[in-house]
Amino acid sequence: MLWRGLTELQVGTDPRWSTALTDLSPAAARALAGLPSGSDVRLLRSRLDAAGTPTDEVEAVIGHLRRAALLVDPATPRPTTPDALAWSLVDGPGAGPDERTREAVRVEGLGRVGLRIAAALATGGVGNLDLVDPAPVAPGDVEVGGYGAQDVGSSRVGAAARVLHDAVPGVRLTRTSRPPALVVLVEHHVADPVRHRDLLADGVPHLSVVIREASVLVGPLVRPGDGPCLRCLELHRADRDERWPALAAQLVASRSSLLGGEEVTLAAVGAGLAAAQCLAHLDRRGTAATGTALEVRLPDVVPRSLTWGTHPGCGCTTLPP
């Protein structure tokens, strides 16, 4: 509750749902401004009555709040986390990302970007994470809140597990017997077409994150059989540049020698965008449009959308379910 004047209050600040209560009596305004967080209608009525508010004004205030969807049924579960609170405002009372605790996500590639994605998923309530990366922690991976200097040279998977357990002790870091709900593929320079082939064949949704020299490409999020796959993108690139297949093959073959650090602002923004795509998919909210990726480039680091269609020479959408 925020004062707008002696007889006017505002509830909330987001333009999508904030509302003003105007022409209040001074006593009613004081009573409403003093309401504690989590007040119910019974307390609201008692405070207004105690302030000597006329009955018709009490009903008008309650009706206004009800029409603005600011009153919640007492039986509705209260949000218990920042994520649940924010999403209950977006989706309405009782909504929230509770299903995440039952989902499993695999993150392949645990440099700065991959670890940040895994950390966001764990903090956001994803119940099970499968971490995959054969490489050791490099000096360029070290950052505040992530890998420490003591981790350099040790297994990325082991060090990442420690970082995540320190922040979210309840997260499970194991490979489940059932297919994951989503796989995040964090790669450098180019998406390896072989790496995602089995995921496509098994019908497992996967998000591509490609870290390039001074940019990050987040997406597309591939839903097998629905929209373009990562091979479609490669075929589109080959249509524009006939030498692209040769370049891509060299990048995949020499990936280990090309690996470098991941610039801090690109890592932060790219990982945030990727985590948002992942959580929206797990919550079944719908992410960016099918076949869309978000490119973040230095120096501005402002996401821009790139869109592709299904390539006629791929055949991925004709695969059986």
N, C-alpha and C positions, 0 to 999 in steps of 0.2 A: 504494500500500500504506500503510495507516494502522494504527498500533498501537491495539488495544483493551485490551491487557493483556500480561503477559509471555509468555503462550502463545496469544494471540488477535490476529488481524489482520483488517482489513476492506479489500476491494478495491472502489474506487469510492465515490461518495457519493450518486448518484441512487437513490431508493428503488425504481425500476423494475428495476434490475439490480445494485445493490451487493450483495455477499455477504460473509459472515464465514467465516474459517477458524479453527475453535476446537480446543481440546485439542491444540495443537501442542507438540512438544518445544521447549524454549528455543532449542536450536541451529537447528532448522528455522525457527522464527519469525525469528531473526536473519538467516538466509540469505534468506528470502523478503523481509524488509523492505529488504534491500540490493540487490534486483534492479534493474538499470537499466531505463529505459523501452525498450520494444521487444524485450524478452527473448523468446527462443523456448524450446521445450520442452527442447531439448538443453542450453541454458545453465541452465534451471531445474533439470534433473536434476543437472548437474555441481555447481551451487552446493549443492544439498541433500546430495549425496554427500560433497562436501568438508567439509560441516559435521558429518558422521558420522550423518546421518539414516538410520534403518532403512529397508530396502527397502519394507516394507509401508506405512510412513508416506509415503514418496515417491509410491508408486502411489496412495495415498488422496488426497493433496493434488492430484495431477494429475487424478485422476478427478473430484474435486469441482470443480476449475476448468473441466474439460471440460463437465460437466453444467450449469454456470452460463453456458456459451457465452462464456467468457472466454479460451479458447485459439483462436487463428486459424491456419488452415492456412498453412504457409510460402509456398505459391503464391498466396495471396490478396493482391492489390495493397494496399499500405499507404496509408491516407488521407494526402493531402499538403496539405490545407487545413483550416482550422477547420470549415468547412461539411461537408466530407466526413467528418471525424472524428466530428462530432456525429451525423450521419445514419447512420454505420456503427454507432453504439451503439444508435440507435433501430431500424434496419432489419436489423441483423445484419452480420457480417463480409462485406466485399466490396461492400456497398451504398454508394451515394453519388450525389450530384447531378451526375454527369459529363455527362449528356445536355444540360445547359443550354448548353454551349458551342456546340452546333449549332443552337440556337433563336434566333428573332428576335422581338423584342417592340417594339411601338410605344407610346410614351407621349405622349399629347396633353394639353397643359396643364402648363406648367413653372414654376409658382410654387414656394413652399417645399415643398408636398406632392409635386408632380410631380417636382421635382428630387431630393428624398429617395428617392422610389420608384425613379427611374432609377439613383441611386447605389447603392441596395441591390441592385438587379438586376445592375448591373455588378460590384459587389464579390462577389456570389453566383455569378458565373461565366457569366452570360448573355452569349453571344458577340456578338450584334448588337442594337443599340438604334436605333430610328428616333425621333427627337425632333421633336415638332411643337408650335409655338406662335408665332403671329404677333406677340405682344405684346413690348414691351421690358421689361427688368428695372426694377422699381419699387423705391423706397426700402424698402417693407415686405417685399420679398423677401430682403433682405440678412440673413445670419446667419453665425455661425461654422461653417466647413466647407462653406458653400454659396456663394452669390453674394457678391462683395465690393463695397465701396463704389465701386470703380472700374468696376463693371459696370453701374451705374445708367444707364439710357437706351440701353444697347446691346441687341442682339438676345438674347432669352432662349435661343434655340437655340444661338447661338454661344458665349454665356457658359457655358451648361450643358455644352457639348462640352469646353470648357477644364477645367471642374471635374472632369468624369469622366475625361478623359485624364490629368490630373495624378495622380489616385488609381489608375486602372486603365489604364495605357498601352496594353494590348493590346485593349481593347474597340473594336469596329467601330461607327461611328455613321453608318450609311447605310441607305437604303431598299432592301430586297432585291426581286428580281423575283418571288419567290414570296410568297404571303400570309403575314403574321406568325402565329406560334403563338398570340399573344394581343395584344389592344389594351387599354391602360388609358386610360380617359376621365376626366380630372380636370376637373370643372366647378364653377361656383359657383351656389348657390341651387337649381338644378333641373337635371335631366338633359334635354338637348335631344333630343326624340324623332327629329328629322330626322338628327341626327348619327350615331345608331347604326343607322339603317335599312339602309344599305348593308352594314354588318357582319353584320347578321342575314341579309340576303339572300344574302351570299357565304359564310355558314357560318363566320365568323371569331369565335371566343370573345372576349368582351370584359368587362372589369371596370369598373363604374361607381364613381367616387369623387366625391361631391358635398359641397362645402364650404359650410356654411350660416352663419348669423349667429354662433352660438356652439356649433356642433356639426359633426361630420363623419359622413357616411354612407358606409361602405365596403361596396360590393356592391349588388346581387348580382353574382356572376360568371355571365354569361349564356353558356350553351352552346346555340347555335341548334338548335331542334328538341327540346330536352330541358329542360323546366321553363319558368318564366315569363321573358319578356323585359322590357325597360325600359318598353315600352308597356303591358304588363300591369299594371305597378305604377301607371302614370298612370291607367289605367282603374279600378283598385281605389280610388285616391284620389278620383277623380271620383264613384265610387259613394257614398263617405262624405261628400263635399262637392261639391255640384253646381256650385259657383263655382270649383272648383279649375282647370279648363281655362282660364278667363279669367285667373286669377292666374298660372298657369304660362306662358301666352303673354306676359304682361307681363314676367315675369322673364327669359325668353329674349330678348325684343326689347330690353330695357334692360340686358342683362348688362354691357356695357362700362362703363356709368355706375355699376353696383353693385359692381364689383370693388373689393376692399379687401385689406388684408394678411391673412395667415393666422396665427392665434395660435399661438405656439411649441409649447405642449404638445399642442394638437390636431393640429398639423402632424406632430409627432414620433410620436404614438401612431397617428394615422390612416395615415401613410405606412408605419409598421411593419406594421400590420395588412394594408394593401394589398399590400406586398411579400411578406408571408407567404402570402397567397392566390395571388399570381402564381407564386411559386416552387413551391408545392404543386401548382398546376395543371401547370406545366412538368415537374415530377417525376412526374406522374401518380399522386399520392398521394391525391387526393380532398381537396377543400377543405371549407368549410362546406356544410351541406346545401343542396340546390337551392332557389333562391328565398329564400335567407337573406342579410340584410345585417347588418353590425355598426355600431351607432350609438354614437358617442363624444360626450359632452356635457360642457360646463363646468357646475359646477366639479369634479365627481368624476373625469371622464375615465376612467370604467370602461366597457368595451364591453358593450352589451346587444344581444341578437339580435332581429331583426324578420324575420318570415317571411310570404311571400305565395305563393299558388298561381297557376297559369295562369288568366288571365281568359277566360271563355267568349266574350267579344266581340272578342278579339284575333285568334285564328287563327294565331298564330305557330308553334304546334307542328304545324300541318298543312302548312307550307311543304315543298316537295320538298327532298331532300338537296342 
